Amino acid sequence: MVSGKQVRISRLTDRGRMLCIPMDHGITSGPMKGLDTIYKTIREVERGGATAFLVQKGIVKHMPEPPRIGFIIHVSGSTALGPDPNWKVRVGGAEAALRRGADGLSVHINIGSKAEPEMLRKLGEIADECESWGLPLIAMMYPRGEGIKDPNDPNVLMHVARVGAELGADIVKVPYSGSVETFRRVVEACPAPVVMAGGPKMDNDLAVLKMAREAIDAGAMGVTIGRNVFMHERPATIVRALRAVVIEDRSLEDALSILEREDKV
């Protein structure tokens, strides 16, 4: 028998892989490049072949037309202007996300922050809500705060990913550790499927595609890449190249050829 959660995960993935474009950054940092015209960017992301995008509930509420791909509603928030940007407070829930038509819900947890205990409680409560409603939960697990010396330490990332799975997430999102070998350790130590976080804006497309290729080679379920897509001059093109790597399991060379071919158009 197929469950509602399985149906929704199938809408967020293709061939069992996820290529999700998070665009929830407007609360934290304001309307940065690409998010200042977010509905146009969403259409570009759809056109490029992403399997899903991720936004706050108000973005869905004001969309001029329904989404054409799966989407996830984020229920964590903080601002760069506030007293503690690492303290992600709860701003929504499962039932409201379902009323908006969401296929999944996501929550951001900063392990190592002074507010970690409150965020852990939030994760556990939301996981139970999502289980009750058959809504997939994506836990964005970051080693971030006063208690973290090296956020790329594979042992730290293994612990952070494990927390997300232990508290009930269906999919766990973590930063890349820097190599296939170390990220494989993170993936293998996490009972839930792992997707890679895209990280800060990079200067070249090759670095983005290489990171995505290595995450897949390490056994990740997929990638979630925000700034390196929505701030790109051609969001649909970089998504198309990422899709070649993540969904179609093609080589880095094939993905680069997509960028080069569209450069000539």
Phi and psi restraints in degrees (value plus and minus 20) as a CYANA .aco file:
   2 VAL   PHI    -111.1   -71.1
   2 VAL   PSI     110.3   150.3
   3 SER   PHI    -110.7   -70.7
   3 SER   PSI     142.8   182.8
   4 GLY   PHI     -80.9   -40.9
   4 GLY   PSI     -56.2   -16.2
   5 LYS   PHI     -84.7   -44.7
   5 LYS   PSI     -60.4   -20.4
   6 GLN   PHI     -84.0   -44.0
   6 GLN   PSI     -59.5   -19.5
   7 VAL   PHI     -81.2   -41.2
   7 VAL   PSI     -65.2   -25.2
   8 ARG   PHI     -89.2   -49.2
   8 ARG   PSI     -58.5   -18.5
   9 ILE   PHI     -82.7   -42.7
   9 ILE   PSI     -55.7   -15.7
  10 SER   PHI     -84.1   -44.1
  10 SER   PSI     -47.8    -7.8
  11 ARG   PHI     -97.4   -57.4
  11 ARG   PSI     -42.0    -2.0
  12 LEU   PHI    -112.6   -72.6
  12 LEU   PSI     -26.1    13.9
  13 THR   PHI    -152.0  -112.0
  13 THR   PSI     150.7   190.7
  14 ASP   PHI    -164.3  -124.3
  14 ASP   PSI     106.2   146.2
  15 ARG   PHI      39.0    79.0
  15 ARG   PSI       8.7    48.7
  16 GLY   PHI      61.1   101.1
  16 GLY   PSI     -14.8    25.2
  17 ARG   PHI    -135.4   -95.4
  17 ARG   PSI     130.5   170.5
  18 MET   PHI    -134.5   -94.5
  18 MET   PSI     111.4   151.4
  19 LEU   PHI    -146.1  -106.1
  19 LEU   PSI      72.2   112.2
  20 CYS   PHI    -128.7   -88.7
  20 CYS   PSI     119.0   159.0
  21 ILE   PHI    -130.5   -90.5
  21 ILE   PSI      82.5   122.5
  22 PRO   PHI     -93.3   -53.3
  22 PRO   PSI     114.2   154.2
  23 MET   PHI    -157.0  -117.0
  23 MET   PSI      22.0    62.0
  24 ASP   PHI    -114.4   -74.4
  24 ASP   PSI     -13.3    26.7
  25 HIS   PHI     -92.5   -52.5
  25 HIS   PSI     -30.0    10.0
  26 GLY   PHI     -82.0   -42.0
  26 GLY   PSI     -52.2   -12.2
  27 ILE   PHI     -89.1   -49.1
  27 ILE   PSI     -66.1   -26.1
  28 THR   PHI     -89.9   -49.9
  28 THR   PSI     -67.8   -27.8
  29 SER   PHI    -138.6   -98.6
  29 SER   PSI     -21.8    18.2
  30 GLY   PHI      65.9   105.9
  30 GLY   PSI    -193.9  -153.9
  31 PRO   PHI     -98.4   -58.4
  31 PRO   PSI      53.7    93.7
  32 MET   PHI     -89.5   -49.5
  32 MET   PSI     153.8   193.8
  33 LYS   PHI     -71.5   -31.5
  33 LYS   PSI     110.5   150.5
  34 GLY   PHI      72.5   112.5
  34 GLY   PSI     -54.3   -14.3
  35 LEU   PHI    -112.0   -72.0
  35 LEU   PSI     -33.0     7.0
  36 ASP   PHI     -91.0   -51.0
  36 ASP   PSI     -41.2    -1.2
  37 THR   PHI    -147.0  -107.0
  37 THR   PSI      38.8    78.8
  38 ILE   PHI     -83.9   -43.9
  38 ILE   PSI     -54.5   -14.5
  39 TYR   PHI     -91.1   -51.1
  39 TYR   PSI     -54.2   -14.2
  40 LYS   PHI     -84.7   -44.7
  40 LYS   PSI     -62.1   -22.1
  41 THR   PHI     -85.0   -45.0
  41 THR   PSI     -60.5   -20.5
  42 ILE   PHI     -78.5   -38.5
  42 ILE   PSI     -62.9   -22.9
  43 ARG   PHI     -84.4   -44.4
  43 ARG   PSI     -57.1   -17.1
  44 GLU   PHI     -84.7   -44.7
  44 GLU   PSI     -62.3   -22.3
  45 VAL   PHI     -82.8   -42.8
  45 VAL   PSI     -62.3   -22.3
  46 GLU   PHI     -81.9   -41.9
  46 GLU   PSI     -64.8   -24.8
  47 ARG   PHI     -83.5   -43.5
  47 ARG   PSI     -52.6   -12.6
  48 GLY   PHI     -95.0   -55.0
  48 GLY   PSI     -38.9     1.1
  49 GLY   PHI      85.0   125.0
  49 GLY   PSI       0.9    40.9
  50 ALA   PHI     -83.2   -43.2
  50 ALA   PSI     132.3   172.3
  51 THR   PHI    -106.0   -66.0
  51 THR   PSI     -42.1    -2.1
  52 ALA   PHI    -183.6  -143.6
  52 ALA   PSI     142.0   182.0
  53 PHE   PHI    -151.8  -111.8
  53 PHE   PSI     145.4   185.4
  54 LEU   PHI    -153.3  -113.3
  54 LEU   PSI     106.6   146.6
  55 VAL   PHI    -165.3  -125.3
  55 VAL   PSI     150.3   190.3
  56 GLN   PHI     -98.1   -58.1
  56 GLN   PSI     140.6   180.6
  57 LYS   PHI     -80.9   -40.9
  57 LYS   PSI     -53.4   -13.4
  58 GLY   PHI     -87.2   -47.2
  58 GLY   PSI     -49.0    -9.0
  59 ILE   PHI     -86.2   -46.2
  59 ILE   PSI     -61.3   -21.3
  60 VAL   PHI     -86.8   -46.8
  60 VAL   PSI     -61.7   -21.7
  61 LYS   PHI     -76.1   -36.1
  61 LYS   PSI     -57.7   -17.7
  62 HIS   PHI    -120.5   -80.5
  62 HIS   PSI     -11.8    28.2
  63 MET   PHI     -80.6   -40.6
  63 MET   PSI     117.2   157.2
  64 PRO   PHI     -90.2   -50.2
  64 PRO   PSI     -41.8    -1.8
  65 GLU   PHI    -174.3  -134.3
  65 GLU   PSI     139.4   179.4
  66 PRO   PHI     -82.4   -42.4
  66 PRO   PSI     131.7   171.7
  67 PRO   PHI     -83.1   -43.1
  67 PRO   PSI     134.2   174.2
  68 ARG   PHI    -124.5   -84.5
  68 ARG   PSI     -25.7    14.3
  69 ILE   PHI    -152.4  -112.4
  69 ILE   PSI     155.3   195.3
  70 GLY   PHI     -81.8   -41.8
  70 GLY   PSI     131.3   171.3
  71 PHE   PHI    -163.8  -123.8
  71 PHE   PSI     132.8   172.8
  72 ILE   PHI    -139.9   -99.9
  72 ILE   PSI     115.7   155.7
  73 ILE   PHI    -119.3   -79.3
  73 ILE   PSI     108.7   148.7
  74 HIS   PHI    -108.4   -68.4
  74 HIS   PSI     117.8   157.8
  75 VAL   PHI    -142.7  -102.7
  75 VAL   PSI       6.4    46.4
  76 SER   PHI    -141.5  -101.5
  76 SER   PSI     130.8   170.8
  77 GLY   PHI    -178.9  -138.9
  77 GLY   PSI     128.2   168.2
  78 SER   PHI    -182.8  -142.8
  78 SER   PSI     144.6   184.6
  79 THR   PHI    -142.3  -102.3
  79 THR   PSI     133.5   173.5
  80 ALA   PHI     -87.3   -47.3
  80 ALA   PSI     -34.4     5.6
  81 LEU   PHI    -109.6   -69.6
  81 LEU   PSI     -31.7     8.3
  82 GLY   PHI    -102.0   -62.0
  82 GLY   PSI     157.5   197.5
  83 PRO   PHI     -91.8   -51.8
  83 PRO   PSI     -44.8    -4.8
  84 ASP   PHI    -170.1  -130.1
  84 ASP   PSI      67.5   107.5
  85 PRO   PHI     -79.7   -39.7
  85 PRO   PSI     -41.9    -1.9
  86 ASN   PHI     -97.6   -57.6
  86 ASN   PSI     -31.8     8.2
  87 TRP   PHI    -109.5   -69.5
  87 TRP   PSI      80.4   120.4
  88 LYS   PHI    -109.3   -69.3
  88 LYS   PSI      92.1   132.1
  89 VAL   PHI    -112.9   -72.9
  89 VAL   PSI     139.4   179.4
  90 ARG   PHI     -96.5   -56.5
  90 ARG   PSI     112.8   152.8
  91 VAL   PHI    -149.5  -109.5
  91 VAL   PSI      -5.5    34.5
  92 GLY   PHI    -195.6  -155.6
  92 GLY   PSI    -193.9  -153.9
  93 GLY   PHI    -175.7  -135.7
  93 GLY   PSI     158.8   198.8
  94 ALA   PHI     -87.0   -47.0
  94 ALA   PSI     -66.5   -26.5
  95 GLU   PHI     -82.2   -42.2
  95 GLU   PSI     -63.7   -23.7
  96 ALA   PHI     -85.0   -45.0
  96 ALA   PSI     -56.8   -16.8
  97 ALA   PHI     -84.6   -44.6
  97 ALA   PSI     -60.2   -20.2
  98 LEU   PHI     -85.4   -45.4
  98 LEU   PSI     -56.8   -16.8
  99 ARG   PHI     -83.1   -43.1
  99 ARG   PSI     -48.5    -8.5
 100 ARG   PHI    -101.1   -61.1
 100 ARG   PSI     -25.9    14.1
 101 GLY   PHI      70.0   110.0
 101 GLY   PSI      -5.6    34.4
 102 ALA   PHI     -85.4   -45.4
 102 ALA   PSI     128.9   168.9
 103 ASP   PHI    -116.4   -76.4
 103 ASP   PSI     -29.8    10.2
 104 GLY   PHI    -185.8  -145.8
 104 GLY   PSI     149.3   189.3
 105 LEU   PHI    -152.5  -112.5
 105 LEU   PSI     126.2   166.2
 106 SER   PHI    -151.6  -111.6
 106 SER   PSI     131.4   171.4
 107 VAL   PHI    -156.8  -116.8
 107 VAL   PSI     122.1   162.1
 108 HIS   PHI    -125.8   -85.8
 108 HIS   PSI     106.5   146.5
 109 ILE   PHI    -146.1  -106.1
 109 ILE   PSI     106.6   146.6
 110 ASN   PHI    -123.9   -83.9
 110 ASN   PSI      83.9   123.9
 111 ILE   PHI    -100.2   -60.2
 111 ILE   PSI     111.2   151.2
 112 GLY   PHI      83.1   123.1
 112 GLY   PSI     -28.7    11.3
 113 SER   PHI    -100.0   -60.0
 113 SER   PSI     136.8   176.8
 114 LYS   PHI     -80.8   -40.8
 114 LYS   PSI     -47.8    -7.8
 115 ALA   PHI    -111.8   -71.8
 115 ALA   PSI      -8.5    31.5
 116 GLU   PHI     -73.2   -33.2
 116 GLU   PSI     -65.4   -25.4
 117 PRO   PHI     -77.2   -37.2
 117 PRO   PSI     -62.3   -22.3
 118 GLU   PHI     -87.4   -47.4
 118 GLU   PSI     -59.1   -19.1
 119 MET   PHI     -88.8   -48.8
 119 MET   PSI     -54.8   -14.8
 120 LEU   PHI     -84.5   -44.5
 120 LEU   PSI     -61.6   -21.6
 121 ARG   PHI     -82.0   -42.0
 121 ARG   PSI     -61.0   -21.0
 122 LYS   PHI     -80.7   -40.7
 122 LYS   PSI     -64.0   -24.0
 123 LEU   PHI     -81.8   -41.8
 123 LEU   PSI     -65.8   -25.8
 124 GLY   PHI     -82.5   -42.5
 124 GLY   PSI     -62.5   -22.5
 125 GLU   PHI     -86.0   -46.0
 125 GLU   PSI     -63.9   -23.9
 126 ILE   PHI     -88.1   -48.1
 126 ILE   PSI     -56.0   -16.0
 127 ALA   PHI     -80.0   -40.0
 127 ALA   PSI     -61.2   -21.2
 128 ASP   PHI     -85.8   -45.8
 128 ASP   PSI     -60.8   -20.8
 129 GLU   PHI     -80.3   -40.3
 129 GLU   PSI     -67.2   -27.2
 130 CYS   PHI     -83.8   -43.8
 130 CYS   PSI     -56.7   -16.7
 131 GLU   PHI     -83.5   -43.5
 131 GLU   PSI     -61.1   -21.1
 132 SER   PHI     -83.4   -43.4
 132 SER   PSI     -55.9   -15.9
 133 TRP   PHI    -117.6   -77.6
 133 TRP   PSI     -21.4    18.6
 134 GLY   PHI      49.4    89.4
 134 GLY   PSI      13.2    53.2
 135 LEU   PHI    -127.8   -87.8
 135 LEU   PSI     103.7   143.7
 136 PRO   PHI     -81.3   -41.3
 136 PRO   PSI     118.4   158.4
 137 LEU   PHI    -133.8   -93.8
 137 LEU   PSI     104.8   144.8
 138 ILE   PHI    -124.8   -84.8
 138 ILE   PSI      98.8   138.8
 139 ALA   PHI    -119.1   -79.1
 139 ALA   PSI      96.2   136.2
 140 MET   PHI    -104.4   -64.4
 140 MET   PSI      83.0   123.0
 141 MET   PHI    -125.3   -85.3
 141 MET   PSI      94.0   134.0
 142 TYR   PHI    -140.3  -100.3
 142 TYR   PSI     115.5   155.5
 143 PRO   PHI    -102.0   -62.0
 143 PRO   PSI      78.5   118.5
 144 ARG   PHI    -172.3  -132.3
 144 ARG   PSI     103.2   143.2
 145 GLY   PHI     119.9   159.9
 145 GLY   PSI    -190.4  -150.4
 146 GLU   PHI     -84.0   -44.0
 146 GLU   PSI     -48.1    -8.1
 147 GLY   PHI    -108.0   -68.0
 147 GLY   PSI     -15.2    24.8
 148 ILE   PHI    -130.8   -90.8
 148 ILE   PSI     102.0   142.0
 149 LYS   PHI    -110.9   -70.9
 149 LYS   PSI     -62.3   -22.3
 150 ASP   PHI    -154.2  -114.2
 150 ASP   PSI      82.3   122.3
 151 PRO   PHI     -88.0   -48.0
 151 PRO   PSI     -32.0     8.0
 152 ASN   PHI    -122.3   -82.3
 152 ASN   PSI     -16.0    24.0
 153 ASP   PHI     -83.2   -43.2
 153 ASP   PSI     100.0   140.0
 154 PRO   PHI     -77.0   -37.0
 154 PRO   PSI     -55.7   -15.7
 155 ASN   PHI     -85.8   -45.8
 155 ASN   PSI     -57.5   -17.5
 156 VAL   PHI     -87.7   -47.7
 156 VAL   PSI     -64.1   -24.1
 157 LEU   PHI     -84.5   -44.5
 157 LEU   PSI     -56.4   -16.4
 158 MET   PHI     -81.1   -41.1
 158 MET   PSI     -63.4   -23.4
 159 HIS   PHI     -85.5   -45.5
 159 HIS   PSI     -66.2   -26.2
 160 VAL   PHI     -81.4   -41.4
 160 VAL   PSI     -65.8   -25.8
 161 ALA   PHI     -82.8   -42.8
 161 ALA   PSI     -60.6   -20.6
 162 ARG   PHI     -83.0   -43.0
 162 ARG   PSI     -57.4   -17.4
 163 VAL   PHI     -78.0   -38.0
 163 VAL   PSI     -65.2   -25.2
 164 GLY   PHI     -79.9   -39.9
 164 GLY   PSI     -64.7   -24.7
 165 ALA   PHI     -88.8   -48.8
 165 ALA   PSI     -62.0   -22.0
 166 GLU   PHI     -80.8   -40.8
 166 GLU   PSI     -53.5   -13.5
 167 LEU   PHI    -114.1   -74.1
 167 LEU   PSI     -11.2    28.8
 168 GLY   PHI      89.7   129.7
 168 GLY   PSI     -13.0    27.0
 169 ALA   PHI     -87.6   -47.6
 169 ALA   PSI     125.5   165.5
 170 ASP   PHI    -103.1   -63.1
 170 ASP   PSI     -53.0   -13.0
 171 ILE   PHI    -157.3  -117.3
 171 ILE   PSI     117.1   157.1
 172 VAL   PHI    -135.3   -95.3
 172 VAL   PSI     108.0   148.0
 173 LYS   PHI    -125.3   -85.3
 173 LYS   PSI     107.4   147.4
 174 VAL   PHI    -158.5  -118.5
 174 VAL   PSI     136.6   176.6
 175 PRO   PHI     -85.1   -45.1
 175 PRO   PSI     138.5   178.5
 176 TYR   PHI     -95.2   -55.2
 176 TYR   PSI     121.3   161.3
 177 SER   PHI    -106.6   -66.6
 177 SER   PSI     -33.0     7.0
 178 GLY   PHI      93.9   133.9
 178 GLY   PSI     -34.9     5.1
 179 SER   PHI    -173.8  -133.8
 179 SER   PSI     138.8   178.8
 180 VAL   PHI     -80.7   -40.7
 180 VAL   PSI     -63.9   -23.9
 181 GLU   PHI     -82.5   -42.5
 181 GLU   PSI     -66.0   -26.0
 182 THR   PHI     -94.0   -54.0
 182 THR   PSI     -55.0   -15.0
 183 PHE   PHI     -91.4   -51.4
 183 PHE   PSI     -49.7    -9.7
 184 ARG   PHI     -82.2   -42.2
 184 ARG   PSI     -56.2   -16.2
 185 ARG   PHI     -83.2   -43.2
 185 ARG   PSI     -60.0   -20.0
 186 VAL   PHI     -84.3   -44.3
 186 VAL   PSI     -66.4   -26.4
 187 VAL   PHI     -82.8   -42.8
 187 VAL   PSI     -65.8   -25.8
 188 GLU   PHI     -89.8   -49.8
 188 GLU   PSI     -46.1    -6.1
 189 ALA   PHI    -106.0   -66.0
 189 ALA   PSI     -24.3    15.7
 190 CYS   PHI    -126.6   -86.6
 190 CYS   PSI      99.3   139.3
 191 PRO   PHI     -83.1   -43.1
 191 PRO   PSI     -48.4    -8.4
 192 ALA   PHI    -110.7   -70.7
 192 ALA   PSI     134.3   174.3
 193 PRO   PHI     -77.9   -37.9
 193 PRO   PSI     124.9   164.9
 194 VAL   PHI    -132.8   -92.8
 194 VAL   PSI     116.6   156.6
 195 VAL   PHI    -139.5   -99.5
 195 VAL   PSI     127.4   167.4
 196 MET   PHI    -107.3   -67.3
 196 MET   PSI     116.9   156.9
 197 ALA   PHI    -100.9   -60.9
 197 ALA   PSI     122.8   162.8
 198 GLY   PHI     -97.7   -57.7
 198 GLY   PSI     -43.8    -3.8
 199 GLY   PHI      57.7    97.7
 199 GLY   PSI    -187.4  -147.4
 200 PRO   PHI     -89.1   -49.1
 200 PRO   PSI     147.2   187.2
 201 LYS   PHI     -83.4   -43.4
 201 LYS   PSI     112.1   152.1
 202 MET   PHI    -123.4   -83.4
 202 MET   PSI     142.4   182.4
 203 ASP   PHI    -104.9   -64.9
 203 ASP   PSI     -39.4     0.6
 204 ASN   PHI    -161.4  -121.4
 204 ASN   PSI     130.5   170.5
 205 ASP   PHI     -88.6   -48.6
 205 ASP   PSI     -52.0   -12.0
 206 LEU   PHI     -78.1   -38.1
 206 LEU   PSI     -62.8   -22.8
 207 ALA   PHI     -82.7   -42.7
 207 ALA   PSI     -58.8   -18.8
 208 VAL   PHI     -86.2   -46.2
 208 VAL   PSI     -67.8   -27.8
 209 LEU   PHI     -86.0   -46.0
 209 LEU   PSI     -57.9   -17.9
 210 LYS   PHI     -84.2   -44.2
 210 LYS   PSI     -62.8   -22.8
 211 MET   PHI     -81.8   -41.8
 211 MET   PSI     -62.9   -22.9
 212 ALA   PHI     -84.7   -44.7
 212 ALA   PSI     -64.0   -24.0
 213 ARG   PHI     -79.9   -39.9
 213 ARG   PSI     -63.3   -23.3
 214 GLU   PHI     -88.2   -48.2
 214 GLU   PSI     -56.3   -16.3
 215 ALA   PHI     -83.1   -43.1
 215 ALA   PSI     -63.0   -23.0
 216 ILE   PHI     -85.2   -45.2
 216 ILE   PSI     -61.6   -21.6
 217 ASP   PHI     -82.8   -42.8
 217 ASP   PSI     -47.4    -7.4
 218 ALA   PHI    -101.4   -61.4
 218 ALA   PSI     -26.3    13.7
 219 GLY   PHI      84.3   124.3
 219 GLY   PSI     -11.1    28.9
 220 ALA   PHI     -85.5   -45.5
 220 ALA   PSI     130.5   170.5
 221 MET   PHI     -92.6   -52.6
 221 MET   PSI     -42.1    -2.1
 222 GLY   PHI     148.8   188.8
 222 GLY   PSI    -182.0  -142.0
 223 VAL   PHI    -156.9  -116.9
 223 VAL   PSI     132.7   172.7
 224 THR   PHI    -145.8  -105.8
 224 THR   PSI      91.5   131.5
 225 ILE   PHI    -145.5  -105.5
 225 ILE   PSI      97.8   137.8
 226 GLY   PHI    -120.9   -80.9
 226 GLY   PSI    -100.7   -60.7
 227 ARG   PHI     -75.9   -35.9
 227 ARG   PSI     -57.8   -17.8
 228 ASN   PHI     -94.1   -54.1
 228 ASN   PSI     -22.6    17.4
 229 VAL   PHI    -131.4   -91.4
 229 VAL   PSI     -78.1   -38.1
 230 PHE   PHI     -91.9   -51.9
 230 PHE   PSI     -38.9     1.1
 231 MET   PHI    -113.3   -73.3
 231 MET   PSI     -21.5    18.5
 232 HIS   PHI     -90.8   -50.8
 232 HIS   PSI     129.7   169.7
 233 GLU   PHI     -85.4   -45.4
 233 GLU   PSI     -48.5    -8.5
 234 ARG   PHI    -153.5  -113.5
 234 ARG   PSI      59.8    99.8
 235 PRO   PHI     -76.0   -36.0
 235 PRO   PSI     -61.7   -21.7
 236 ALA   PHI     -83.9   -43.9
 236 ALA   PSI     -56.4   -16.4
 237 THR   PHI     -89.2   -49.2
 237 THR   PSI     -66.0   -26.0
 238 ILE   PHI     -87.4   -47.4
 238 ILE   PSI     -53.8   -13.8
 239 VAL   PHI     -84.8   -44.8
 239 VAL   PSI     -60.9   -20.9
 240 ARG   PHI     -81.3   -41.3
 240 ARG   PSI     -60.3   -20.3
 241 ALA   PHI     -88.7   -48.7
 241 ALA   PSI     -59.9   -19.9
 242 LEU   PHI     -84.9   -44.9
 242 LEU   PSI     -57.9   -17.9
 243 ARG   PHI     -81.3   -41.3
 243 ARG   PSI     -58.9   -18.9
 244 ALA   PHI     -78.0   -38.0
 244 ALA   PSI     -60.6   -20.6
 245 VAL   PHI     -97.0   -57.0
 245 VAL   PSI     -69.3   -29.3
 246 VAL   PHI    -101.1   -61.1
 246 VAL   PSI     -67.4   -27.4
 247 ILE   PHI    -111.0   -71.0
 247 ILE   PSI     -64.8   -24.8
 248 GLU   PHI    -109.3   -69.3
 248 GLU   PSI     -26.5    13.5
 249 ASP   PHI      38.5    78.5
 249 ASP   PSI      17.7    57.7
 250 ARG   PHI    -110.5   -70.5
 250 ARG   PSI     150.1   190.1
 251 SER   PHI     -96.8   -56.8
 251 SER   PSI     144.6   184.6
 252 LEU   PHI     -80.6   -40.6
 252 LEU   PSI     -57.9   -17.9
 253 GLU   PHI     -82.7   -42.7
 253 GLU   PSI     -60.9   -20.9
 254 ASP   PHI     -83.3   -43.3
 254 ASP   PSI     -61.7   -21.7
 255 ALA   PHI     -84.8   -44.8
 255 ALA   PSI     -61.9   -21.9
 256 LEU   PHI     -84.4   -44.4
 256 LEU   PSI     -54.2   -14.2
 257 SER   PHI     -85.5   -45.5
 257 SER   PSI     -50.1   -10.1
 258 ILE   PHI     -83.8   -43.8
 258 ILE   PSI     -64.4   -24.4
 259 LEU   PHI     -84.3   -44.3
 259 LEU   PSI     -63.2   -23.2
 260 GLU   PHI     -86.5   -46.5
 260 GLU   PSI     -59.2   -19.2
 261 ARG   PHI     -84.7   -44.7
 261 ARG   PSI     -62.3   -22.3
 262 GLU   PHI     -96.3   -56.3
 262 GLU   PSI     -40.9    -0.9
 263 ASP   PHI     -83.0   -43.0
 263 ASP   PSI     -50.2   -10.2
 264 LYS   PHI    -107.9   -67.9
 264 LYS   PSI     -31.3     8.7
